């Protein structure tokens, strides 16, 4: 799943490149622009939040107890290690003018470890610890395997990069944009990270319409985001089908791919359209909502926010909106859902799928 902070912050004040905007009034107080907290990462053992006002990152165990907090470095990327809330934080020079070099900061077992990188662009996309990580560092895709650093030089200047991990945690797609800013060339490399190590990557495709936003290697599927998003096969990079004109975010499971598009609306809230498409069929369900804050997939269900509440929708029907108020969410591979409230607190729920559709139930309920 994508966890880059630059993208997440843009969803608070949505000015997404290529996304249609209106000339209507700016969001009013209490609307999307006032959202303070982000739910950045999460798994069955914990989760991570970011307080955008105080610029504090915090790691919590699954029971809600705080394990650590960090401030003083503005993050451009945050990822859990092998288990949340252990994490690696990217603090790039571009986001921290007082720093001489970009930093990677590891928070684990009550300890903090920092490593200096160069003065250029840095994004750490995956890590199991300070000696094992995958990053885009300046003009290269770089990885460390047990402290042995290796690099894959890129042809052309690196304009942008995005790391996306599969829901099962076994694969990582690193997308890189090179060339002309007006017409960037997107390529994607796939790392196998089944344990605590990263092997040499393989090229998935070198002429993608955008970065890979979600992937499911077990289903041999990935989807790009940005202009002209597409569903493609991971083994060959072959395009399976288009997914509309533009997408801001996506999630995929064995049964379905969920695509969300965000824009500044006429009202005081975001406008968002969501579509849930079968991976092995042609059926697609669409819904228009007015709440950003993330989306996810579990079984054949898409999960997203609708009118400030968590909703679920299959590819064959309409959305079912729950009574759970939230400004953000995180869907886990086992079907559990973290819900972020406006005050920064997090609760846990579960996706429930049946022949009649999809719904959100209490944590521990049967799927």
C-alpha positions as CSV (number, residue, x, y, z in Angstrom):
1,X,0.0,0.0,0.0
2,X,1.2,3.5,-0.7
3,X,2.3,5.4,2.4
4,X,4.2,8.3,1.2
5,X,3.5,11.4,3.3
6,X,3.6,13.8,0.4
7,X,0.7,12.0,-1.2
8,X,-1.2,11.7,2.1
9,X,-0.9,15.4,3.0
10,X,-2.2,16.3,-0.5
11,X,-5.3,14.4,0.4
12,X,-5.9,16.8,3.3
13,X,-5.8,19.8,0.9
14,X,-6.4,18.0,-2.4
15,X,-4.4,19.8,-5.1
16,X,-3.5,16.6,-7.1
17,X,-1.6,17.0,-10.3
18,X,-3.9,16.2,-13.2
19,X,-7.0,16.1,-11.0
20,X,-9.9,18.2,-12.1
21,X,-10.6,21.1,-9.8
22,X,-13.3,23.7,-9.6
23,X,-13.3,27.5,-9.1
24,X,-15.6,27.1,-6.2
25,X,-14.9,28.4,-2.7
26,X,-12.1,26.9,-0.6
27,X,-13.0,24.3,2.1
28,X,-14.5,26.0,5.1
29,X,-13.4,25.5,8.7
30,X,-14.3,22.0,9.8
31,X,-14.0,20.7,6.2
32,X,-11.2,18.6,4.8
33,X,-8.6,21.4,5.1
34,X,-8.9,21.1,8.9
35,X,-8.1,17.5,9.2
36,X,-5.2,17.2,11.7
37,X,-4.3,13.5,11.9
38,X,-3.2,10.9,9.3
39,X,-3.4,7.2,9.8
40,X,-0.1,6.4,8.0
41,X,0.5,2.6,8.4
42,X,-1.0,-0.4,10.2
43,X,-1.0,-4.1,10.6
44,X,-2.3,-6.7,13.1
45,X,0.2,-5.7,15.7
46,X,0.1,-1.9,15.6
47,X,-0.3,1.4,13.7
48,X,1.3,4.8,13.1
49,X,-0.3,8.2,13.1
50,X,1.0,11.7,12.1
51,X,-0.2,14.9,13.8
52,X,0.2,17.4,10.9
53,X,-0.3,20.4,13.2
54,X,2.3,19.5,15.8
55,X,4.4,17.5,13.3
56,X,4.6,14.5,15.7
57,X,4.7,10.9,14.5
58,X,3.5,8.3,16.9
59,X,3.6,4.5,16.9
60,X,0.9,2.5,18.8
61,X,0.4,-1.1,19.6
62,X,-2.8,-2.7,18.4
63,X,-4.4,-2.2,21.9
64,X,-3.9,1.5,21.5
65,X,-1.0,2.0,23.9
66,X,1.7,4.3,22.6
67,X,5.1,2.6,21.9
68,X,7.0,5.7,20.7
69,X,6.8,9.2,19.3
70,X,9.1,11.3,17.2
71,X,9.4,15.0,16.3
72,X,12.0,17.4,15.0
73,X,12.2,15.8,11.5
74,X,9.4,16.4,8.9
75,X,8.7,13.0,7.3
76,X,8.4,12.5,3.5
77,X,7.8,8.8,4.0
78,X,7.0,6.4,6.8
79,X,6.8,2.6,6.7
80,X,6.4,-0.1,9.2
81,X,9.3,-2.6,9.6
82,X,8.5,-6.3,9.8
83,X,5.8,-5.5,12.4
84,X,4.1,-2.3,13.3
85,X,4.7,0.0,15.1
86,X,8.4,-0.5,14.5
87,X,9.1,1.9,11.6
88,X,11.5,3.7,9.3
89,X,11.1,7.4,8.7
90,X,12.5,9.3,5.7
91,X,13.5,12.9,6.5
92,X,14.7,14.3,3.3
93,X,16.8,17.5,3.0
94,X,14.1,19.0,0.8
95,X,11.5,18.8,3.7
96,X,14.0,19.8,6.4
97,X,16.0,22.9,5.4
98,X,18.1,22.8,8.6
99,X,19.6,19.4,7.8
100,X,22.8,19.0,5.9
101,X,21.9,15.5,4.6
102,X,18.8,13.4,4.2
103,X,18.2,11.0,7.0
104,X,16.6,7.6,7.5
105,X,15.4,7.1,11.1
106,X,14.5,3.7,12.6
107,X,12.2,3.3,15.6
108,X,12.3,-0.2,17.1
109,X,12.4,-1.9,20.5
110,X,12.5,1.4,22.3
111,X,15.6,2.5,20.3
112,X,16.3,5.2,17.6
113,X,18.9,4.7,14.9
114,X,19.7,7.3,12.3
115,X,21.7,7.0,9.0
116,X,22.8,9.9,6.8
117,X,22.4,9.7,3.1
118,X,23.4,12.3,0.4
119,X,22.2,15.8,0.0
120,X,19.8,14.8,-2.8
121,X,16.4,13.1,-3.1
122,X,15.8,10.2,-0.7
123,X,12.8,7.9,-0.1
124,X,13.1,4.7,1.9
125,X,10.4,2.4,0.5
126,X,10.9,-0.7,2.6
127,X,13.0,-1.8,5.5
128,X,13.3,-4.6,8.1
129,X,16.1,-2.7,10.0
130,X,19.0,-0.4,9.6
131,X,21.0,-3.0,7.6
132,X,18.2,-4.1,5.3
133,X,16.3,-1.5,3.2
134,X,15.2,-0.4,-0.3
135,X,15.3,3.2,-1.3
136,X,15.5,5.7,-4.2
137,X,18.7,7.6,-3.4
138,X,19.5,10.4,-5.8
139,X,19.7,8.9,-9.4
140,X,19.5,5.3,-8.3
141,X,17.3,2.5,-6.9
142,X,19.5,1.4,-4.0
143,X,19.1,-1.5,-1.5
144,X,21.1,-2.8,1.4
145,X,21.2,-6.6,2.1
146,X,22.7,-7.2,5.5
147,X,24.7,-4.0,5.3
148,X,25.9,-4.8,1.7
149,X,24.8,-1.8,-0.4
150,X,23.9,-2.2,-4.0
151,X,22.6,0.2,-6.6
152,X,20.8,0.2,-9.9
153,X,21.6,3.5,-11.8
154,X,18.7,5.1,-13.6
155,X,18.9,6.5,-17.1
156,X,18.0,10.2,-16.7
157,X,17.2,12.5,-13.8
158,X,14.9,11.0,-11.1
159,X,11.8,13.1,-11.1
160,X,9.6,11.1,-8.7
161,X,9.4,7.7,-7.0
162,X,6.8,5.6,-5.2
163,X,7.1,2.4,-3.2
164,X,4.1,0.1,-2.9
165,X,4.1,-3.1,-0.9
166,X,1.7,-5.9,-1.4
167,X,-0.9,-6.6,1.3
168,X,0.9,-9.8,2.3
169,X,4.2,-8.0,2.7
170,X,6.1,-10.3,0.4
171,X,6.6,-8.0,-2.6
172,X,7.5,-4.4,-3.1
173,X,7.1,-2.4,-6.3
174,X,9.3,0.7,-6.7
175,X,8.1,3.0,-9.4
176,X,10.4,5.7,-10.7
177,X,9.8,8.6,-13.1
178,X,12.6,9.9,-15.3
179,X,13.0,12.2,-18.3
180,X,11.0,15.3,-19.0
181,X,8.8,16.7,-16.3
182,X,6.1,17.5,-18.9
183,X,6.0,13.8,-20.0
184,X,7.7,11.6,-17.4
185,X,8.6,8.1,-18.2
186,X,7.4,5.7,-15.5
187,X,9.2,2.4,-14.8
188,X,8.6,-0.2,-12.1
189,X,10.9,-2.6,-10.4
190,X,9.7,-5.6,-8.3
191,X,11.6,-6.7,-5.2
192,X,10.9,-10.0,-3.3
193,X,10.9,-9.2,0.4
194,X,9.5,-12.4,1.9
195,X,11.6,-12.2,5.1
196,X,13.9,-9.6,6.4
197,X,16.1,-9.4,3.2
198,X,15.7,-7.8,-0.2
199,X,17.1,-9.5,-3.3
200,X,17.9,-7.9,-6.6
201,X,14.9,-6.4,-8.4
202,X,13.5,-7.2,-11.8
203,X,12.0,-4.8,-14.2
204,X,8.2,-5.1,-14.5
205,X,7.6,-2.5,-17.2
206,X,9.4,0.6,-18.4
207,X,6.6,2.6,-20.1
208,X,3.8,2.8,-17.6
209,X,1.2,5.6,-17.5
210,X,1.9,6.3,-13.9
211,X,3.3,4.7,-10.7
212,X,2.1,1.4,-9.4
213,X,-0.4,2.2,-6.6
214,X,-1.4,-1.3,-5.5
215,X,-0.4,-4.9,-6.3
216,X,-1.4,-8.5,-5.6
217,X,1.3,-10.9,-6.8
218,X,-0.9,-13.9,-5.9
219,X,-3.4,-12.7,-8.4
220,X,-0.7,-11.5,-10.8
221,X,-2.3,-8.1,-10.8
222,X,-1.1,-4.5,-10.3
223,X,-2.8,-1.1,-10.9
224,X,-1.3,2.2,-11.8
225,X,-2.5,5.6,-10.5
226,X,-2.4,9.1,-12.1
227,X,-3.5,9.8,-15.6
228,X,-5.1,6.9,-17.6
229,X,-4.7,4.3,-14.8
230,X,-4.5,0.7,-15.9
231,X,-4.7,-2.8,-14.5
232,X,-1.7,-4.9,-15.6
233,X,-0.1,-8.3,-15.0
234,X,3.0,-8.3,-12.8
235,X,4.7,-11.2,-14.6
236,X,4.8,-9.5,-18.0
237,X,3.7,-5.9,-17.4
238,X,0.9,-6.5,-20.0
239,X,-2.1,-4.1,-19.8
240,X,-5.3,-5.9,-18.9
241,X,-7.8,-3.0,-19.0
242,X,-8.1,0.7,-18.4
243,X,-9.4,2.0,-15.1
244,X,-10.8,5.4,-16.1
245,X,-9.3,8.8,-16.9
246,X,-7.6,9.5,-13.6
247,X,-7.0,7.9,-10.2
248,X,-5.6,9.2,-6.9
249,X,-5.3,6.0,-5.0
250,X,-6.0,2.3,-5.4
251,X,-6.1,-1.0,-3.4
252,X,-6.4,-4.6,-4.6
253,X,-7.3,-8.0,-3.3
254,X,-7.7,-11.4,-4.9
255,X,-11.2,-10.6,-6.0
256,X,-11.4,-6.9,-6.7
257,X,-9.5,-3.7,-7.4
258,X,-10.7,-0.4,-5.8
259,X,-9.9,3.0,-7.4
260,X,-10.5,6.4,-5.8
261,X,-10.4,9.8,-7.5
262,X,-10.3,13.0,-5.4
263,X,-11.0,16.6,-6.3
264,X,-11.8,19.9,-4.6
265,X,-15.6,20.1,-4.8
266,X,-18.1,23.0,-4.6
267,X,-19.0,22.2,-1.0
268,X,-16.8,22.3,2.1
269,X,-15.8,18.7,1.7
270,X,-13.8,16.7,-0.8
271,X,-15.6,15.1,-3.7
272,X,-14.5,11.5,-4.3
273,X,-15.6,8.8,-6.7
274,X,-14.9,5.2,-6.0
275,X,-15.1,2.2,-8.3
276,X,-14.8,-1.5,-7.4
277,X,-13.9,-3.8,-10.3
278,X,-13.7,-7.5,-10.5
279,X,-10.2,-8.8,-11.2
280,X,-11.4,-11.7,-13.3
281,X,-14.6,-10.3,-14.7
282,X,-16.2,-7.2,-16.2
283,X,-18.5,-6.1,-13.4
284,X,-17.8,-2.7,-11.9
285,X,-19.7,-0.8,-9.2
286,X,-19.3,3.0,-8.8
287,X,-20.2,5.4,-6.1
288,X,-19.8,9.2,-5.6
289,X,-19.0,10.3,-2.1
290,X,-17.8,13.4,-0.3
291,X,-15.1,12.2,2.0
292,X,-11.4,11.5,1.3
293,X,-9.2,9.7,3.7
294,X,-8.2,6.5,2.1
295,X,-9.6,3.2,0.8
296,X,-8.9,-0.5,0.9
297,X,-9.9,-3.9,-0.4
298,X,-10.7,-7.2,1.3
299,X,-12.0,-10.3,-0.5
300,X,-14.5,-8.9,-3.1
301,X,-15.2,-5.7,-1.1
302,X,-14.0,-2.2,-1.5
303,X,-13.8,-0.1,1.7
304,X,-13.8,3.7,1.7
305,X,-15.2,6.8,3.5
306,X,-18.7,8.1,2.5
307,X,-20.1,11.2,4.1
308,X,-17.6,10.9,7.0
309,X,-18.4,7.2,7.7
310,X,-16.8,3.9,6.7
311,X,-18.6,2.2,3.8
312,X,-18.2,-1.1,1.9
313,X,-19.2,-2.0,-1.7
314,X,-18.8,-5.1,-3.9
315,X,-18.4,-5.0,-7.7
316,X,-22.0,-6.1,-8.1
317,X,-23.9,-3.6,-6.0
318,X,-24.2,-0.4,-4.1
319,X,-22.4,0.9,-1.0
320,X,-23.4,0.0,2.5
321,X,-22.6,2.9,4.9
322,X,-21.8,2.1,8.5
323,X,-22.4,4.2,11.6
324,X,-18.7,4.5,12.2
325,X,-17.5,8.1,12.0
326,X,-14.0,8.4,10.6
327,X,-11.6,10.7,8.8
328,X,-9.2,8.0,7.8
329,X,-8.9,4.2,7.5
330,X,-6.6,1.3,7.0
331,X,-7.7,-2.1,5.7
332,X,-5.6,-5.1,6.8
333,X,-5.1,-8.3,4.8
334,X,-7.2,-10.3,7.3
335,X,-10.2,-8.0,6.8
336,X,-9.8,-5.9,9.9
337,X,-10.1,-2.2,9.5
338,X,-8.5,0.6,11.6
339,X,-10.7,3.7,11.7
340,X,-9.2,7.1,12.5
341,X,-11.5,9.6,14.3
342,X,-11.2,13.3,14.0
343,X,-9.6,13.6,17.4
344,X,-6.8,11.2,16.4
345,X,-8.1,8.1,18.3
346,X,-8.2,4.8,16.4
347,X,-10.8,2.0,16.7
348,X,-10.8,-1.5,15.0
349,X,-13.6,-3.0,12.9
350,X,-14.0,-5.7,10.3
351,X,-15.1,-6.2,6.7
352,X,-18.1,-8.6,6.4
353,X,-18.9,-10.0,3.0
354,X,-21.9,-12.1,2.0
355,X,-23.9,-13.0,-1.1
356,X,-26.0,-9.9,-0.6
357,X,-23.1,-7.5,-0.5
358,X,-20.5,-6.0,1.9
359,X,-20.7,-4.3,5.3
360,X,-18.5,-3.2,8.2
361,X,-19.0,-5.1,11.4
362,X,-17.3,-5.2,14.8
363,X,-13.7,-6.6,15.1
364,X,-13.8,-10.3,15.6
365,X,-17.0,-10.8,13.5
366,X,-17.1,-13.6,10.9
367,X,-16.4,-12.8,7.3
